[in-house]
Amino acid sequence: MPRDNKEIFTNSKKSTQLRQFMFGVIPIIFIELFIVGIGIFLLMPKGWPLYLAIAALLSVYFYAVGSLRSMLQSAHVLTEGELLLRLGSRFKGRIPLPLVAGVERASPVSFPKPDIAGITVVRDGDLLYCLSRASDVIRITLTKQIMVKAPTVGSRSKQGLVREILINVDDPERFIEKLTPITGSKQQPDPGVPRNNIAPGVGEERMLVDPAVKTGAPEANGTPNLELKNLTRYYGDYPAVQDLSLQVFPGEIFGFLGANGAGKTTTIKMITGLLRPTAGTVLALGEDLWKPGTAVRRRIGYVPDTPLIYERLTAREHLTMAGCLYNLPQDRIRKRAEELLAILNLQDWADQMIATYSLGMQRKVSLALALLTDPEIIIVDELTNAFDAPTLADIKEILIGLKNEGKTVFLSTHVMDVAEKLCDRVSIIHRGRLIASGKVEELCRAAEVDGGLEPLFLRLTGSQTKARG
Ligand SMILES: Nc1ncnc2c1ncn2[C@@H]1O[C@H](COP(=O)(O)OP(=O)(O)OP(=O)(O)O)[C@@H](O)[C@H]1O
């Protein structure tokens, strides 16, 4: 693009909400100023002070209408080196083109509540919504986070870092066409960005082929309930999870192993819809989990490593509240709550406040909440956290029951013994990369390791256990 050349991409606000707002506000301003004008006309002596006052009133009117009009229309400008974003008087931002990793159409079904004028300028994590309508939306993905001035969801902080930006343009095709040659093959984060502390090739050298797939194990013949494709997540420049691909099938307990800081929780948050991947796809029951408005998230049960429950509710109240949030019928909630309280041996405590529970009991409540809707996929982060041996045995039995019902259980742990006894297949993640995946005995054979999962794990992950040095 020649130096002086600019491409202008308008964003005219077409939504009826804003138009109605404008058509309501402009006459009100006009009427108010008109009344003030009549007052001035009647009270002020004739002559130049009167004309001056009327001129001032008209200026105020035109300034107010002009400011409101700027909310109706805004234009993003593509210059030789930058993309200047503007949404009326609400947002201005400058993106250096080398930071643009990709542009694509997006179709958000829901986004944070717009303001009275129908405009959404708000950060949600590292995603910036800069929208005036739900149509003609473009997602701009950056190679690294940039600072923007926009409030964040649920906080008053005025600026923060974002890595993805959603904007409207009237002509999305032209916008993508102009930006694509610039982003080129940079769809993944810029390789020039310092990425990690990993010795080159460590992951690749130690990668073992997934024998379940290679040998055509029975589960590999079905359709996976859960499939991760090149899943990647950066925190700033730090790659917590990189290019992770795996499949988990119905009727399978899958162990996700890694040392502290390896990337297990980050991966699980991306699978459960809590943390947006930087790149890659999560397919749950064949559907893209990150597709806006997808209902598939309801079919995933999640047990976090730390229970996210209210101390001042009882277990029964918790289950009832969660059932209502899921819009389940009352009798089904009651029946399912009784069932789960019995399975988890919590009946005697069902009407006590959670504040009086041990951590193990709180995790049981978490498990009950995850199973309330009878989901097909159950994700458990750090299975062994807080359970004593008898409780762990009960929990294992419940998970095996779920597997026998044809459900998929995906559990992270760093306790090798539990994984070896309970899981049909395991994956090992090390410094954000998958380094092995398959049945324990086949992985041991492939790596020529005796003694089971623990020596295998230590051999593959080496002596360093912490991901970030
Ligand atoms: N919000 C965050 N911001 C920056 N870095 C983070 C953030 N969350 C996690 N990390 C880093 O990402 C890496 C992976 O963390 P993660 O919590 O996914 O590991 P983990 O395998 O679950 O560890 P643990 O078993 O100790 O819970 C770690 O180096 C961690 O320090």
The ligand as an SDF file (V2000), in Angstrom:
LIG
                    3D

 31 33  0  0  0  0  0  0  0  0999 V2000
   -3.2130  -16.5430   34.8180 N   0  0  0  0  0  0  0  0  0  0  0  0
   -1.9400  -16.8470   34.5430 C   0  0  0  0  0  0  0  0  0  0  0  0
   -1.0750  -15.8970   34.1370 N   0  0  0  0  0  0  0  0  0  0  0  0
    0.2040  -16.1970   33.8390 C   0  0  0  0  0  0  0  0  0  0  0  0
    0.7330  -17.4440   33.9000 N   0  0  0  0  0  0  0  0  0  0  0  0
   -0.0970  -18.4280   34.3040 C   0  0  0  0  0  0  0  0  0  0  0  0
   -1.4630  -18.1850   34.6440 C   0  0  0  0  0  0  0  0  0  0  0  0
   -2.0420  -19.3720   35.0040 N   0  0  0  0  0  0  0  0  0  0  0  0
   -1.0730  -20.3010   34.8850 C   0  0  0  0  0  0  0  0  0  0  0  0
    0.0890  -19.7470   34.4760 N   0  0  0  0  0  0  0  0  0  0  0  0
    1.3540  -20.4300   34.1980 C   0  0  0  0  0  0  0  0  0  0  0  0
    1.1060  -21.3730   33.1760 O   0  0  0  0  0  0  0  0  0  0  0  0
    1.7930  -22.5700   33.4510 C   0  0  0  0  0  0  0  0  0  0  0  0
    0.8000  -23.7190   33.5000 C   0  0  0  0  0  0  0  0  0  0  0  0
   -0.0310  -23.5480   34.6480 O   0  0  0  0  0  0  0  0  0  0  0  0
   -1.1980  -24.5760   35.0120 P   0  0  0  0  0  0  0  0  0  0  0  0
   -1.8870  -24.0340   36.2170 O   0  0  0  0  0  0  0  0  0  0  0  0
   -1.9840  -24.8530   33.8140 O   0  0  0  0  0  0  0  0  0  0  0  0
   -0.3490  -25.8680   35.3790 O   0  0  0  0  0  0  0  0  0  0  0  0
   -0.8070  -27.2190   36.1200 P   0  0  0  0  0  0  0  0  0  0  0  0
   -0.2120  -28.3340   35.3370 O   0  0  0  0  0  0  0  0  0  0  0  0
   -2.2650  -27.2340   36.3360 O   0  0  0  0  0  0  0  0  0  0  0  0
   -0.0380  -27.0600   37.5060 O   0  0  0  0  0  0  0  0  0  0  0  0
   -0.4710  -27.5900   38.9900 P   0  0  0  0  0  0  0  0  0  0  0  0
   -0.4230  -29.0730   38.9480 O   0  0  0  0  0  0  0  0  0  0  0  0
    0.6020  -27.0060   39.8450 O   0  0  0  0  0  0  0  0  0  0  0  0
   -1.8410  -27.0180   39.2630 O   0  0  0  0  0  0  0  0  0  0  0  0
    2.5350  -22.3720   34.7590 C   0  0  0  0  0  0  0  0  0  0  0  0
    3.8690  -22.0100   34.4570 O   0  0  0  0  0  0  0  0  0  0  0  0
    1.8160  -21.2170   35.4120 C   0  0  0  0  0  0  0  0  0  0  0  0
    2.7270  -20.4480   36.1790 O   0  0  0  0  0  0  0  0  0  0  0  0
  1  2  1  0
  2  3  1  0
  2  7  2  0
  3  4  2  0
  4  5  1  0
  5  6  2  0
  6  7  1  0
  6 10  1  0
  7  8  1  0
  8  9  2  0
  9 10  1  0
 10 11  1  0
 11 12  1  0
 11 30  1  0
 12 13  1  0
 13 14  1  0
 13 28  1  0
 14 15  1  0
 15 16  1  0
 16 17  2  0
 16 18  1  0
 16 19  1  0
 19 20  1  0
 20 21  2  0
 20 22  1  0
 20 23  1  0
 23 24  1  0
 24 25  2  0
 24 26  1  0
 24 27  1  0
 28 29  1  0
 28 30  1  0
 30 31  1  0
M  END
$$$$
